[in-house]
Amino acid sequence: MKNTAKNTAKNAVKKRSCVALTVALAVAPLLAAGVPGQRAPAADSGAAGSSSPTESTLLRGVDLETVTIPELQAHMKRGSLTSSELTRAYLRRIKAINPKINAVLRTSPTALRQAAASDTRHRLGKVRGPLDGIPVLLKDNVNTRDMPTTAGSLALAGSPPDTDAELVVRLRAAGAVILGKANMSEWANFRAAKPTSGWSAVGGQTHDPYVLDRNPCGSSSGSAAALAASLAQVAIGTETDGSIVCPAGMNGVVGHKPSLGLVSQSGVVPISAEQDTAGPMARNVIDTAITLSVLSGHNTAGADAALTDAVTRPGGLRGKRIGLWRLPSLGAEVDALMTRTAAQLRAAGATVVEVTPPYQDRLAELEFPALLSEFHRDIDAYLSTRKGPRDLAELIEFNRTHPAEQSCFAGQELFEQALAAPSTTDPRYRAMRAELKDLSRRSIDETMAAHDLDAIASPTNPPAWTTDCARGDNDVIPSSTPAAVAGYPSLSVPAGSVGELPVGLLLMTGNHRDAELLSLGAAVEQHLNAWRTPRYLPSVTSDTAHGE
């Protein structure tokens, strides 16, 4: 490696470490808006009759649907709850509820041993940090040395990877209980021209817990659906464009796509190093922020104390300026929800102005061809580390000869296009990626500067569409693209529902302002107070699904 390359790498590591420290220190006192006691009461889990799971969410007086990590740690510190009890409760819920939604592929055979080790640390006063003893689900494209990592494909369903992904190393070092693996859209929805989100040859179809015949959206579909059903305390998703935030919105939970590079992608099945990032998902912002502090490399027991000792700041939204990107193409019901949301934010003291970030048509034109070139480069590099197909060409041949791979994703047109795409050394590709980076960053930076904004907000998702393998997913949802292509952070929090179907509010801001975004998201979460328990309805009529 040349000296200049070494210096660049050192500077990147230093920058990531600084941002991680900023997240841990700045988020802690500011996330007070996400303190317990501000959530809406859970809906009656029996309201849907025989279609509702019967496994209780109550554990020693703790409601798994609403409890936060700081509350759990307080219980464990007092000795009124153990990690072993918490882990068993989630394992029981997975056994009882997962058959309805198909969100969890497998549970770890060592989960209870991990929990017992955490209990010992708690008894000895040697807690490693706020995630110690907390059950975490991983999307099945995150390498684990002790469980298969398949990206949903039978091609990788053999031996597990040799080593954990770096983010898993950090979770284990923080004492988290790796509970298991979540189902996902096969190859993160980057295989077929008409994919069906939530389907994989390994795991079958994941269902939206709110209405079971509806789609969970995005490739982190299993992670989001599992959280909505309270099958884990937190989960890890990954995003190239929309695959954390859209399933978070559609399943009524919180999802954070971090700034590019804040969380290591080492050991995660790729699409594009220029856009991919793993990120935390949870039922509330405070758990999301705690998990990010670990994923980004900063984890101390003091972080828990700082978070739980934070005092709610009066008027957390007062003086904030938010630009609302309405996206009326998502439908009249969603637009009406955004009008109500804007009114709630204004009532809490925020200024809300309407904006339209520029350059969106050009971003849509350039992103896909650039991703094709990057996928070919990056998937070849990843496959060379695994047993099975050694490169994209062998992977294409594998799919051609395995009928089970064609039962829902009938084609692999994206694989074939990527194989024929220009190399990432080609000047045409380089020009595309340079223009994408420039325009995506300007679309956010210029909009925020023109209106002196703290963040841009938009609807995360439309109401969930009916899952249909023959038709595939609905059209691409544009709100995630500016931050995804720019490498800037975005955060989806529940905004409300259209009938039975949740809709999220997507917040995005400038590069490496993850701490500020999470703080703002916690205040928005508190004032919207929109989370509610899924009812596992088998289906709904169009009128019921789309409101009045």
FIMI-753507 format. One record per residue (C-alpha): residue number from 1; z, y, x. Coordinates in steps of 0.25 Angstrom, whole numbers, padded with zeros to 4 digits. Layout:
FIMI-753507
> NUM	Z	Y	X;
...
//
This chain:
FIMI-753507
> 1	0000	0000	0000;
> 2	-0004	0014	0005;
> 3	0008	0024	0008;
> 4	0003	0033	-0004;
> 5	0003	0021	-0013;
> 6	0017	0018	-0008;
> 7	0022	0032	-0011;
> 8	0016	0032	-0025;
> 9	0023	0019	-0028;
> 10	0036	0025	-0023;
> 11	0035	0037	-0031;
> 12	0032	0029	-0043;
> 13	0044	0021	-0041;
> 14	0052	0034	-0039;
> 15	0047	0040	-0051;
> 16	0050	0028	-0060;
> 17	0064	0027	-0055;
> 18	0066	0042	-0058;
> 19	0061	0041	-0072;
> 20	0070	0028	-0074;
> 21	0082	0036	-0070;
> 22	0077	0048	-0079;
> 23	0076	0038	-0091;
> 24	0090	0032	-0088;
> 25	0097	0045	-0086;
> 26	0090	0054	-0095;
> 27	0088	0045	-0107;
> 28	0103	0041	-0107;
> 29	0109	0054	-0111;
> 30	0097	0058	-0120;
> 31	0096	0045	-0128;
> 32	0108	0049	-0136;
> 33	0099	0050	-0148;
> 34	0098	0035	-0148;
> 35	0113	0032	-0149;
> 36	0117	0022	-0159;
> 37	0120	0025	-0173;
> 38	0108	0033	-0176;
> 39	0099	0022	-0181;
> 40	0095	0019	-0195;
> 41	0103	0007	-0201;
> 42	0095	-0006	-0201;
> 43	0088	-0010	-0213;
> 44	0093	-0023	-0221;
> 45	0087	-0034	-0213;
> 46	0087	-0042	-0226;
> 47	0078	-0032	-0234;
> 48	0066	-0040	-0232;
> 49	0071	-0052	-0238;
> 50	0067	-0066	-0232;
> 51	0058	-0059	-0222;
> 52	0070	-0053	-0215;
> 53	0077	-0060	-0203;
> 54	0091	-0064	-0206;
> 55	0096	-0063	-0191;
> 56	0107	-0052	-0191;
> 57	0106	-0040	-0182;
> 58	0121	-0039	-0181;
> 59	0129	-0044	-0169;
> 60	0144	-0041	-0168;
> 61	0141	-0029	-0176;
> 62	0130	-0024	-0168;
> 63	0116	-0022	-0175;
> 64	0105	-0027	-0166;
> 65	0095	-0018	-0174;
> 66	0102	-0005	-0171;
> 67	0111	-0007	-0159;
> 68	0107	0000	-0146;
> 69	0109	-0005	-0131;
> 70	0121	0005	-0129;
> 71	0128	-0001	-0141;
> 72	0126	-0015	-0136;
> 73	0131	-0011	-0122;
> 74	0143	-0005	-0129;
> 75	0146	-0018	-0136;
> 76	0144	-0026	-0124;
> 77	0153	-0017	-0116;
> 78	0164	-0019	-0126;
> 79	0162	-0034	-0127;
> 80	0159	-0034	-0142;
> 81	0145	-0039	-0139;
> 82	0138	-0047	-0128;
> 83	0124	-0048	-0123;
> 84	0124	-0063	-0126;
> 85	0128	-0060	-0140;
> 86	0117	-0049	-0141;
> 87	0106	-0058	-0135;
> 88	0110	-0070	-0144;
> 89	0108	-0061	-0156;
> 90	0095	-0056	-0152;
> 91	0091	-0071	-0149;
> 92	0095	-0075	-0163;
> 93	0087	-0063	-0169;
> 94	0075	-0068	-0161;
> 95	0076	-0082	-0167;
> 96	0078	-0077	-0181;
> 97	0068	-0065	-0182;
> 98	0058	-0067	-0171;
> 99	0050	-0078	-0179;
> 100	0047	-0067	-0189;
> 101	0041	-0057	-0179;
> 102	0037	-0065	-0167;
> 103	0042	-0054	-0157;
> 104	0049	-0062	-0147;
> 105	0041	-0073	-0139;
> 106	0053	-0079	-0132;
> 107	0068	-0077	-0128;
> 108	0073	-0078	-0114;
> 109	0080	-0091	-0111;
> 110	0090	-0083	-0102;
> 111	0093	-0072	-0112;
> 112	0107	-0077	-0115;
> 113	0110	-0079	-0101;
> 114	0106	-0065	-0098;
> 115	0115	-0060	-0109;
> 116	0127	-0068	-0104;
> 117	0125	-0062	-0090;
> 118	0125	-0048	-0096;
> 119	0138	-0052	-0104;
> 120	0144	-0055	-0090;
> 121	0140	-0042	-0084;
> 122	0146	-0035	-0097;
> 123	0159	-0042	-0095;
> 124	0160	-0039	-0080;
> 125	0156	-0024	-0082;
> 126	0143	-0026	-0074;
> 127	0133	-0022	-0085;
> 128	0120	-0018	-0078;
> 129	0116	-0007	-0088;
> 130	0113	-0005	-0103;
> 131	0103	-0016	-0104;
> 132	0113	-0027	-0099;
> 133	0114	-0038	-0110;
> 134	0103	-0031	-0119;
> 135	0092	-0041	-0124;
> 136	0078	-0036	-0121;
> 137	0065	-0042	-0125;
> 138	0052	-0041	-0116;
> 139	0038	-0040	-0120;
> 140	0031	-0053	-0116;
> 141	0022	-0046	-0105;
> 142	0034	-0043	-0097;
> 143	0036	-0053	-0086;
> 144	0049	-0062	-0086;
> 145	0051	-0072	-0076;
> 146	0059	-0081	-0086;
> 147	0050	-0080	-0098;
> 148	0035	-0081	-0100;
> 149	0028	-0067	-0100;
> 150	0015	-0069	-0107;
> 151	0010	-0056	-0113;
> 152	0007	-0064	-0125;
> 153	-0003	-0072	-0118;
> 154	-0004	-0088	-0117;
> 155	-0010	-0085	-0103;
> 156	0004	-0081	-0098;
> 157	0012	-0090	-0106;
> 158	0015	-0100	-0094;
> 159	0025	-0097	-0083;
> 160	0033	-0084	-0083;
> 161	0030	-0073	-0073;
> 162	0037	-0075	-0060;
> 163	0045	-0062	-0061;
> 164	0051	-0053	-0071;
> 165	0044	-0039	-0074;
> 166	0051	-0028	-0067;
> 167	0056	-0023	-0080;
> 168	0062	-0036	-0083;
> 169	0069	-0036	-0069;
> 170	0075	-0023	-0073;
> 171	0080	-0028	-0087;
> 172	0086	-0040	-0081;
> 173	0093	-0031	-0070;
> 174	0098	-0022	-0082;
> 175	0105	-0035	-0088;
> 176	0095	-0035	-0100;
> 177	0094	-0048	-0107;
> 178	0079	-0052	-0107;
> 179	0079	-0058	-0121;
> 180	0064	-0063	-0122;
> 181	0050	-0059	-0123;
> 182	0043	-0052	-0135;
> 183	0029	-0055	-0140;
> 184	0018	-0045	-0138;
> 185	0004	-0042	-0140;
> 186	-0004	-0052	-0131;
> 187	-0008	-0045	-0118;
> 188	-0001	-0032	-0124;
> 189	-0013	-0031	-0134;
> 190	-0023	-0030	-0122;
> 191	-0032	-0042	-0125;
> 192	-0039	-0041	-0138;
> 193	-0047	-0030	-0144;
> 194	-0040	-0032	-0158;
> 195	-0026	-0036	-0154;
> 196	-0015	-0039	-0163;
> 197	-0002	-0033	-0158;
> 198	0010	-0042	-0157;
> 199	0001	-0055	-0155;
> 200	0001	-0064	-0143;
> 201	-0004	-0078	-0141;
> 202	0010	-0081	-0135;
> 203	0019	-0075	-0146;
> 204	0010	-0074	-0159;
> 205	0011	-0061	-0167;
> 206	0023	-0052	-0167;
> 207	0026	-0046	-0181;
> 208	0032	-0032	-0185;
> 209	0046	-0034	-0190;
> 210	0045	-0024	-0200;
> 211	0033	-0030	-0207;
> 212	0029	-0044	-0201;
> 213	0015	-0044	-0204;
> 214	0013	-0030	-0197;
> 215	0010	-0028	-0182;
> 216	0020	-0025	-0172;
> 217	0010	-0017	-0163;
> 218	0008	-0016	-0148;
> 219	0010	-0026	-0138;
> 220	0025	-0025	-0137;
> 221	0026	-0029	-0152;
> 222	0036	-0041	-0149;
> 223	0045	-0031	-0142;
> 224	0045	-0021	-0153;
> 225	0046	-0031	-0165;
> 226	0057	-0039	-0158;
> 227	0065	-0025	-0157;
> 228	0062	-0022	-0172;
> 229	0068	-0035	-0175;
> 230	0080	-0034	-0166;
> 231	0077	-0046	-0157;
> 232	0081	-0038	-0144;
> 233	0088	-0025	-0141;
> 234	0076	-0020	-0133;
> 235	0062	-0025	-0129;
> 236	0052	-0022	-0118;
> 237	0038	-0018	-0122;
> 238	0026	-0014	-0114;
> 239	0015	-0003	-0117;
> 240	0001	0000	-0112;
> 241	-0002	0009	-0124;
> 242	0007	0007	-0137;
> 243	0013	-0007	-0135;
> 244	0027	-0002	-0134;
> 245	0027	0010	-0144;
> 246	0018	0004	-0155;
> 247	0026	-0009	-0157;
> 248	0039	0000	-0156;
> 249	0034	0009	-0167;
> 250	0029	-0002	-0176;
> 251	0041	-0010	-0175;
> 252	0051	0001	-0176;
> 253	0057	0001	-0163;
> 254	0057	0010	-0150;
> 255	0048	0008	-0139;
> 256	0046	0016	-0126;
> 257	0034	0016	-0117;
> 258	0039	0022	-0104;
> 259	0032	0031	-0094;
> 260	0022	0023	-0086;
> 261	0029	0017	-0074;
> 262	0043	0019	-0079;
> 263	0045	0004	-0082;
> 264	0039	-0006	-0072;
> 265	0027	-0014	-0076;
> 266	0028	-0025	-0066;
> 267	0028	-0038	-0072;
> 268	0022	-0033	-0086;
> 269	0009	-0039	-0091;
> 270	0000	-0027	-0090;
> 271	-0011	-0019	-0097;
> 272	-0012	-0007	-0088;
> 273	-0003	-0002	-0077;
> 274	-0008	0012	-0081;
> 275	-0001	0011	-0095;
> 276	0008	-0001	-0096;
> 277	0023	0000	-0097;
> 278	0034	-0008	-0102;
> 279	0045	-0001	-0110;
> 280	0057	-0003	-0119;
> 281	0058	-0005	-0134;
> 282	0070	-0005	-0143;
> 283	0076	-0002	-0156;
> 284	0081	0012	-0152;
> 285	0078	0022	-0141;
> 286	0091	0021	-0133;
> 287	0088	0006	-0130;
> 288	0074	0009	-0126;
> 289	0079	0020	-0116;
> 290	0090	0010	-0110;
> 291	0079	-0001	-0108;
> 292	0070	0009	-0102;
> 293	0080	0013	-0092;
> 294	0081	-0001	-0087;
> 295	0066	-0004	-0087;
> 296	0064	0009	-0079;
> 297	0073	0005	-0068;
> 298	0086	0012	-0071;
> 299	0098	0004	-0077;
> 300	0113	0007	-0075;
> 301	0125	0004	-0084;
> 302	0127	0019	-0084;
> 303	0114	0021	-0092;
> 304	0121	0013	-0103;
> 305	0133	0023	-0103;
> 306	0124	0035	-0102;
> 307	0116	0030	-0114;
> 308	0128	0026	-0123;
> 309	0136	0039	-0119;
> 310	0125	0048	-0123;
> 311	0129	0058	-0134;
> 312	0119	0061	-0145;
> 313	0113	0075	-0142;
> 314	0112	0083	-0155;
> 315	0098	0086	-0159;
> 316	0091	0076	-0150;
> 317	0077	0081	-0155;
> 318	0081	0096	-0156;
> 319	0071	0104	-0148;
> 320	0062	0092	-0145;
> 321	0047	0095	-0147;
> 322	0039	0083	-0151;
> 323	0024	0082	-0153;
> 324	0020	0074	-0165;
> 325	0006	0067	-0164;
> 326	0004	0062	-0178;
> 327	-0007	0052	-0177;
> 328	-0011	0052	-0191;
> 329	-0021	0040	-0189;
> 330	-0009	0031	-0190;
> 331	-0008	0034	-0205;
> 332	-0002	0043	-0215;
> 333	0011	0035	-0216;
> 334	0013	0037	-0201;
> 335	0009	0051	-0201;
> 336	0019	0054	-0212;
> 337	0030	0047	-0204;
> 338	0027	0056	-0192;
> 339	0029	0068	-0202;
> 340	0042	0063	-0206;
> 341	0046	0060	-0191;
> 342	0042	0074	-0187;
> 343	0051	0080	-0198;
> 344	0063	0072	-0193;
> 345	0061	0076	-0179;
> 346	0060	0091	-0183;
> 347	0072	0089	-0191;
> 348	0079	0084	-0178;
> 349	0075	0097	-0171;
> 350	0062	0093	-0164;
> 351	0050	0101	-0164;
> 352	0038	0092	-0169;
> 353	0024	0097	-0167;
> 354	0011	0090	-0169;
> 355	0002	0086	-0157;
> 356	-0010	0078	-0154;
> 357	-0011	0073	-0140;
> 358	-0025	0075	-0134;
> 359	-0035	0066	-0127;
> 360	-0031	0054	-0136;
> 361	-0046	0050	-0139;
> 362	-0049	0049	-0124;
> 363	-0036	0041	-0121;
> 364	-0040	0031	-0131;
> 365	-0054	0030	-0125;
> 366	-0050	0028	-0111;
> 367	-0037	0020	-0112;
> 368	-0043	0006	-0116;
> 369	-0053	0005	-0105;
> 370	-0043	0009	-0094;
> 371	-0034	-0001	-0099;
> 372	-0044	-0012	-0098;
> 373	-0046	-0010	-0083;
> 374	-0031	-0009	-0081;
> 375	-0028	-0021	-0089;
> 376	-0038	-0030	-0080;
> 377	-0032	-0025	-0067;
> 378	-0017	-0026	-0072;
> 379	-0018	-0039	-0079;
> 380	-0025	-0046	-0068;
> 381	-0014	-0041	-0059;
> 382	-0003	-0047	-0068;
> 383	-0010	-0060	-0071;
> 384	-0010	-0063	-0056;
> 385	0005	-0064	-0057;
> 386	0006	-0074	-0068;
> 387	0002	-0088	-0070;
> 388	-0010	-0090	-0079;
> 389	-0023	-0081	-0080;
> 390	-0024	-0074	-0067;
> 391	-0033	-0062	-0071;
> 392	-0039	-0056	-0084;
> 393	-0051	-0065	-0083;
> 394	-0043	-0078	-0083;
> 395	-0034	-0072	-0095;
> 396	-0047	-0070	-0103;
> 397	-0051	-0084	-0100;
> 398	-0037	-0089	-0104;
> 399	-0038	-0082	-0118;
> 400	-0052	-0088	-0120;
> 401	-0047	-0102	-0119;
> 402	-0034	-0101	-0126;
> 403	-0036	-0100	-0141;
> 404	-0022	-0096	-0144;
> 405	-0025	-0083	-0137;
> 406	-0035	-0080	-0147;
> 407	-0027	-0082	-0160;
> 408	-0025	-0067	-0163;
> 409	-0030	-0059	-0151;
> 410	-0044	-0065	-0153;
> 411	-0050	-0058	-0142;
> 412	-0048	-0053	-0128;
> 413	-0057	-0042	-0127;
> 414	-0048	-0032	-0120;
> 415	-0046	-0043	-0109;
> 416	-0061	-0044	-0108;
> 417	-0064	-0029	-0107;
> 418	-0053	-0028	-0097;
> 419	-0060	-0038	-0088;
> 420	-0073	-0030	-0088;
> 421	-0066	-0016	-0087;
> 422	-0068	-0007	-0075;
> 423	-0058	-0010	-0064;
> 424	-0047	0000	-0062;
> 425	-0053	0004	-0049;
> 426	-0066	0008	-0057;
> 427	-0068	0024	-0057;
> 428	-0070	0023	-0072;
> 429	-0057	0016	-0075;
> 430	-0050	0026	-0065;
> 431	-0056	0038	-0073;
> 432	-0051	0032	-0086;
> 433	-0037	0030	-0082;
> 434	-0036	0044	-0075;
> 435	-0041	0050	-0088;
> 436	-0032	0042	-0097;
> 437	-0020	0046	-0088;
> 438	-0024	0061	-0088;
> 439	-0027	0062	-0103;
> 440	-0015	0054	-0108;
> 441	-0005	0062	-0100;
> 442	-0011	0075	-0104;
> 443	-0011	0071	-0119;
> 444	0004	0070	-0118;
> 445	0007	0081	-0108;
> 446	-0002	0091	-0114;
> 447	0003	0088	-0128;
> 448	0018	0089	-0124;
> 449	0015	0102	-0116;
> 450	0007	0109	-0127;
> 451	0019	0107	-0137;
> 452	0031	0107	-0127;
> 453	0034	0093	-0132;
> 454	0045	0083	-0129;
> 455	0037	0072	-0134;
> 456	0025	0068	-0142;
> 457	0027	0059	-0155;
> 458	0018	0051	-0163;
> 459	0018	0039	-0172;
> 460	0019	0026	-0164;
> 461	0012	0017	-0173;
> 462	0006	0015	-0187;
> 463	0013	0006	-0197;
> 464	0011	-0008	-0192;
> 465	-0002	-0015	-0196;
> 466	-0003	-0029	-0201;
> 467	-0005	-0039	-0190;
> 468	-0019	-0045	-0191;
> 469	-0025	-0053	-0179;
> 470	-0039	-0052	-0185;
> 471	-0038	-0037	-0186;
> 472	-0029	-0034	-0174;
> 473	-0021	-0021	-0172;
> 474	-0023	-0008	-0179;
> 475	-0029	0003	-0170;
> 476	-0023	0008	-0158;
> 477	-0011	0018	-0160;
> 478	-0014	0030	-0152;
> 479	0000	0036	-0150;
> 480	0004	0028	-0138;
> 481	-0008	0031	-0130;
> 482	-0005	0044	-0123;
> 483	0008	0040	-0117;
> 484	0003	0026	-0114;
> 485	-0009	0031	-0107;
> 486	-0001	0042	-0100;
> 487	0010	0033	-0096;
> 488	0020	0042	-0103;
> 489	0032	0037	-0111;
> 490	0032	0035	-0126;
> 491	0043	0030	-0136;
> 492	0042	0025	-0150;
> 493	0054	0027	-0159;
> 494	0054	0023	-0174;
> 495	0049	0034	-0183;
> 496	0050	0027	-0197;
> 497	0041	0018	-0205;
> 498	0029	0017	-0214;
> 499	0034	0008	-0225;
> 500	0040	-0004	-0217;
> 501	0033	-0001	-0204;
> 502	0039	0007	-0193;
> 503	0032	0018	-0186;
> 504	0037	0024	-0172;
> 505	0037	0038	-0167;
> 506	0030	0038	-0153;
> 507	0036	0048	-0143;
> 508	0029	0051	-0130;
> 509	0031	0061	-0119;
> 510	0028	0065	-0104;
> 511	0028	0056	-0092;
> 512	0041	0049	-0088;
> 513	0049	0056	-0099;
> 514	0054	0043	-0104;
> 515	0069	0048	-0105;
> 516	0065	0060	-0113;
> 517	0057	0052	-0122;
> 518	0067	0042	-0125;
> 519	0078	0053	-0127;
> 520	0068	0060	-0137;
> 521	0065	0046	-0144;
> 522	0080	0043	-0146;
> 523	0082	0057	-0153;
> 524	0069	0054	-0161;
> 525	0075	0040	-0164;
> 526	0088	0046	-0169;
> 527	0082	0056	-0178;
> 528	0071	0047	-0184;
> 529	0081	0035	-0186;
> 530	0069	0027	-0190;
> 531	0072	0013	-0185;
> 532	0074	0002	-0196;
> 533	0075	-0013	-0196;
> 534	0063	-0022	-0199;
> 535	0063	-0030	-0212;
> 536	0053	-0041	-0207;
> 537	0044	-0039	-0220;
> 538	0033	-0049	-0220;
> 539	0023	-0039	-0225;
> 540	0022	-0026	-0233;
> 541	0012	-0020	-0242;
> 542	0003	-0008	-0237;
> 543	0011	0002	-0245;
> 544	0024	-0003	-0240;
> 545	0019	-0003	-0226;
> 546	0014	0010	-0226;
> 547	0024	0018	-0234;
> 548	0022	0027	-0246;
//
